[in-house]
Amino acid sequence: MPKTPYDPAMGSKLRPFAIITVALAALIAPNVALSQAPTAAALLGLGGLSLVLATLSAGLRIGALVSLGLGIASGIAVAGTDHTIVGVVVMASAAVGLGISARWHWNKALVTVPITLAFVVAEDPSQDPLNSAASFGAAMAIYGLLISVLASLLRPRDHRQESNSVRGLSSWSRTWGYVVVLVVTTVASSTIALTLNWGHTGGWLMMTPFIVIQPYVQDGWRKSLNRVVGTVGGFLIAYLAADSLGSGTAVTVVGVIFGVLAVTAMIEKWNYAIYALFLTPAIVILESIGRPVQTTADNRLIATVVGVALALVAMALATPIYQREASKDGLQHY
């Protein structure tokens, strides 16, 4: 019997569905396997989603490095739960990593990695059977590696040519400028969150600068507006889902669905407001496991306002520097 020839067009049509399936499995699997440890499971699921995005964007090698880095950083954060300086250093290190990734334009896909780490730092997630820093860190690294391998199978065969033809590398001067602004803001937000013992709410404060601040200040201002629009809509969705479905399995399923929609929005490069609209209810619901969703949403709103304010101040202070550097390079986009 003759073999059916491979149809690249068919493969490209099926790939988004396969990616969504892997993302869905990455979110759900920990919650099924570790139902007795909901906080740890939720963070493992968020870490798994992070590795789907990282590997699809940057490849298996980077995905594996990110998995190991996330596992090691998570273990250190759990071990240093009682020491503010440890959490601040861990988050600052994550900011450096994300900032450097912007040279290859990977920062948008990798942004969920420091977001995951922010919640690990904010509140000790260790629960039986992952009741130690070593076990939680190892679980995060191993699970991330597994997800990275699966996601790598879904990368387009011609991704390298597409990447090289569409965009070039950012300059090192622009990259390091982004790193400095991101690190300074991250140190400020994590110090506030950890010193004031904001707990879970502190995770929202620490994650906000990673989403708002961009390699180009102009993009950061636009993204701030988009994030406000998407976040408000996401809050409403989370509230409605909690009011109608309660805090059980049904509302968790809704959170997973919105997580998959957020992955789709990122892959398809939809408007950032739509991405935020999907991402907000996903994280509010999934990170509220064991807590009232309404309380999580209220606290997130307060933390987000503070985080956006810190990010906007940092961008305002950096704007003259960015404009000067852009002028030296003959660029209008700063």
DAZI-V371548 format. One record per residue. RES is the residue in one letter. PHI is phi in radians with two decimals (999 if undefined). D_LAST is the distance of its C-alpha to the last C-alpha in whole Angstrom. Layout:
BEGIN
res: <RES RES>
phi: <PHI PHI>
d_last: <D_LAST D_LAST>
END
This chain:
BEGIN
res: <M P K T P Y D P A M G S K L R P F A I I T V A L A A L I A P N V A L S Q A P T A A A L L G L G G L S L V L A T L S A G L R I G A L V S L G L G I A S G I A V A G T D H T I V G V V V M A S A A V G L G I S A R W H W N K A L V T V P I T L A F V V A E D P S Q D P L N S A A S F G A A M A I Y G L L I S V L A S L L R P R D H R Q E S N S V R G L S S W S R T W G Y V V V L V V T T V A S S T I A L T L N W G H T G G W L M M T P F I V I Q P Y V Q D G W R K S L N R V V G T V G G F L I A Y L A A D S L G S G T A V T V V G V I F G V L A V T A M I E K W N Y A I Y A L F L T P A I V I L E S I G R P V Q T T A D N R L I A T V V G V A L A L V A M A L A T P I Y Q R E A S K D G L Q H Y>
phi: <999 -1.18 -1.36 -1.31 -1.14 -1.23 -1.84 -1.02 -1.11 -1.15 -1.07 -1.20 -1.29 -1.43 -1.02 -1.02 -1.18 -1.16 -1.10 -1.08 -1.10 -1.12 -1.08 -1.10 -1.13 -1.09 -1.33 -1.45 -0.89 -1.09 -1.21 -1.37 -1.30 -2.18 -1.08 -1.42 -2.27 -1.08 -1.16 -1.08 -1.11 -1.08 -1.26 -1.11 -1.10 -1.14 -1.13 -1.08 -1.06 -1.04 -1.29 -1.06 -1.15 -1.11 -1.23 -1.10 -1.47 -1.97 1.75 -1.14 -1.06 -1.18 -1.04 -1.15 -1.11 -1.13 -1.04 -1.12 -1.09 -1.14 -1.13 -1.12 -1.10 -1.13 -1.08 -1.11 -1.10 -1.15 -1.12 -1.81 -0.92 -1.50 -2.15 -1.01 -1.06 -1.13 -1.08 -1.11 -1.14 -1.08 -1.20 -1.11 -1.12 -1.11 -1.13 -1.07 -1.08 -1.14 -1.09 -1.13 -1.10 -1.14 -1.05 -1.78 1.10 -1.66 -1.07 -1.14 -1.29 -1.59 -1.10 -1.27 -1.18 -1.15 -1.11 -1.03 -1.13 -1.04 -1.32 -1.16 -1.20 -1.18 -2.61 -0.97 -1.60 -1.13 -2.52 -0.99 -1.55 -1.68 -1.77 -2.45 -1.06 -1.14 -1.20 -1.19 -1.07 -1.14 -1.10 -1.12 -1.17 -1.15 -1.12 -1.09 -1.09 -1.08 -1.14 -1.08 -1.08 -1.11 -1.17 -1.11 -1.24 -1.79 -1.25 -1.04 -1.12 -1.85 -1.08 -1.18 -1.14 -1.09 -1.11 -1.23 -1.42 -1.48 -2.63 -1.78 -1.34 -1.33 -1.22 -1.15 -1.12 -1.17 -1.09 -1.20 -1.09 -1.10 -1.04 -1.08 -1.07 -1.18 -1.14 -1.04 -1.19 -1.16 -1.06 -1.14 -1.16 -1.22 -1.12 -1.09 -1.09 -1.43 -1.16 -1.52 0.95 -1.30 1.05 -0.98 -1.05 -1.07 -1.08 -1.16 -1.10 -1.21 -1.37 -1.05 -1.03 -1.12 -1.46 -1.39 -1.30 -2.19 -1.00 -1.95 -1.03 -1.01 -1.15 -1.13 -1.10 -1.12 -1.19 -1.08 -1.12 -1.07 -1.18 -1.07 -1.07 -1.18 -1.19 -1.06 -1.09 -1.13 -1.05 -1.06 -1.11 -1.09 -1.10 -1.09 -1.12 -1.19 -1.16 -1.56 -1.98 1.39 -2.05 -1.64 -1.11 -1.04 -1.23 -1.12 -1.05 -1.06 -1.07 -1.12 -1.06 -1.20 -1.09 -1.14 -1.11 -1.12 -1.06 -1.06 -1.07 -1.24 -1.10 -1.47 1.04 -1.28 -0.95 -1.10 -1.09 -1.21 -1.02 -1.15 -1.08 -1.44 -1.20 -1.04 -1.12 -1.08 -1.28 -1.01 -1.28 -1.18 -1.44 -1.71 -1.00 1.59 -2.33 -1.11 -1.05 -1.07 -1.13 -1.07 -1.14 -1.06 -1.12 -1.12 -1.06 -1.07 -1.12 -1.15 -1.05 -1.12 -1.12 -1.12 -1.05 -1.05 -1.14 -1.18 -1.09 -1.08 -1.18 -1.10 -1.20 -1.49 -0.98 -1.03 -1.15 -1.08 -1.11 -1.12 -1.16 -1.14 -1.12 -1.09 -1.57 1.24 -1.90 -1.65 -1.55 -2.18>
d_last: <60 57 53 51 48 45 42 39 38 40 38 35 36 38 35 33 37 37 34 35 38 37 34 37 39 37 37 40 42 42 43 46 47 46 47 49 45 43 40 40 40 37 35 36 36 32 32 33 31 28 30 30 26 26 28 28 24 25 28 32 31 28 29 32 30 29 32 34 31 31 35 35 32 34 37 36 35 38 40 38 38 40 38 35 33 34 32 29 29 29 26 24 25 24 20 20 21 19 16 17 18 14 15 17 15 18 17 18 21 22 21 24 26 24 25 29 29 28 31 33 32 33 37 39 39 42 45 49 49 45 46 45 42 43 44 41 38 41 41 37 36 39 38 35 36 39 36 34 37 37 34 33 36 34 31 32 33 31 28 27 27 25 22 22 22 20 17 16 15 12 12 14 12 9 12 14 11 11 15 15 14 16 19 19 19 21 24 24 24 27 29 29 30 33 34 35 37 35 36 35 33 31 29 28 26 25 24 21 18 18 18 15 13 10 9 5 6 6 9 10 11 13 14 16 18 19 20 22 24 24 26 28 30 30 32 34 35 36 38 40 40 42 44 45 46 46 45 46 46 45 42 41 41 39 36 36 36 33 32 33 31 28 28 29 26 23 25 25 21 23 20 19 22 24 24 24 27 29 27 28 32 32 31 33 36 36 35 38 41 43 42 42 39 39 39 36 34 35 34 30 29 30 28 25 25 25 22 20 20 20 16 15 17 15 11 12 13 10 8 9 9 6 6 9 8 6 8 11 10 10 7 6 4 0>
END
